[in-house]
Amino acid sequence: MDTPFIQYVKKVFDSWTALRIADQQSTAGRNTKAHIQALIPFINQNLNKQTDQFELAGWLEDYLSENLNLELEDDSQDTVAGLIMEAYALHQAGKNREILEMISKIPTGCDLSQCQSQEVNCEVDDGDISEEDDGTADEDDLSDDN
């Protein structure tokens, strides 16, 4: 059975919209679920090192980017890191009852069917690029023929 701290982290991750979208959209292909599940030991391992909320947020952001092809634009990794660090401090102090109380206060994740997806198209039409126009000024551009 998982410790109250691990139960708490799982509940936080289960309610984190970014992870839920990654799972729903299979952002890492068929390995998406495995990468999401690997987050728990990843977090636990990194918390055993001396760390703070900002470092944890950076690790989360990097992990989601590298393993789940997910770029966070809402800075939710900061909030998630804060929640985890708060529970970790209680875990270190042996205050499991408080962690269990915190678990009951975590809201369930939002209804993803109500969310709109946004796709970013980074393709450039070949007609938009001119071989002659390299973005630098030449003599013709600088002439005073008005």
Order of alpha helices (4+ residues) and beta strands (2+ residues): alpha-alpha-alpha-alpha-alpha-alpha-alpha-alpha
